[in-house]
Structures are given as structure tokens and as C-alpha cells.
Amino acid sequence: MATMEASEMREERGTIYGDLTVEDDLVLRSMVTGNVIVADGAHLELRGLIGGALRVDAGGVAAVHGTVSGAIVNAGSVEVWGMVHGSIEDVGGRLLLHPGCFVGGREVR
């Protein structure tokens, strides 16, 4: 996964109520109360909390340093350093779980 410089990405802080579709490059340092979709060509760096599920479409990229309360459905590219309380369904995407992250309540070693 290509790492982008934070200065190249839009940054969002504060609470976002409801669902969010990411269609650009976004550092999310806030809470989203609903579900998040990362569209084709978009890049999400999660440093906050998603209250629902995360869906990454083909061509989308997500780096999870924060917490996803629901499941992840991945058709794009996902790396996890943080916590995913639900399951991860990989539907043809690229998935990398870093040691020390948590998925479904279990630590990845």
C-alpha cells in the first residue's frame, strides 16, 4: 500500500453523525456514528472511531489505526494496526493485519 503524506490529505475532526462516503484522500481524526464507505480511488487513514461498519470498494484504500466498531468488508486494500470489533470479510481485496492489532476481540500476533 502506498503511504501518502498527511499534508496531501484532507483532515476531518469532530463528530460526523450518520454514514460517510469517502471519495478523496482523508485523515479521519474524529468519530463517525454510522457506516463508512471508501470509494474507488479514495484513501482513508482512520485515526478515530467508526461506530458502524467499514466497506472498502475495489480501488479504495484504508489504513485503520483507530477503531471500527462493526465489520470490515474489503474489496480494495486494507491495513489494520488498530481495533476491529467485528469480523473482516475479504472479497478479493488486499488485507494486511499488523502484529498487535485486534480483530473480533483477539490480538493478532
Secondary structure, 3 states (H helix, E strand, C coil): CCCCCHHHCEEECCEECCCEEECCEEEECCEECCCEEECCCCEEEECCEECCCEEECCCCEEEECCEECCCEEECCEEEECCEECCCEEECCCEEEECCCCEECCEECC
